[in-house]
Amino acid sequence: MCGGHIEFPDHALGTTVACPHCAKTTRLKPSDLPLIESPAEEKLLAALPAASTEEDHPFRRPVIKLAFFALVLVLVLVAMIVAVNHFSKLATQRAIQHPQTAPPPVTNTSPVR
C-alpha cells in the first residue's frame, strides 16, 4: 500500500500480513517477488484466491460488537432472574421462621340505626 518493498518466501504468496513499513494490511502478491522463474509458477500465482481484508468485510466489526452486547444483555438478565429467585426464597424462609401475628379483628361498637 505504501509502495515499500517486502521480501518473503514463495510459500507466503497470497497471504495477508502487516506491512513492515506502514503497518497496513497488505496481500503478498507476485509484484512483490523479485522474479517469476517459470510459466507454471505464473499460473499458480494467478490461481491464488484473493485474500480477505477489512475492506472486504465492512460489517464484520459491527456484527461482533452487536453479538458482544447481546451476550452481555443476556448475562445481566440471567443474573437478575437468579437474584429475584434467591431473594424470593429468602423472604419465604424468613416468613416461615418469624410468622407475623394477625391483628385482632375490628369490631364495630357503635349502635346501628
HUGIMO-V102610 format. One line per field, one symbol per residue. ss: DSSP state (2 for helix, 1 for strand, 0 for the rest). A space follows every 50 residues. Layout:
# HUGIMO-V102610
ss = ???
This chain:
# HUGIMO-V102610
ss = 00000000022200011100000011100222000000222222222000 00022200022222222222222222222222222222222222222000 0000000000000
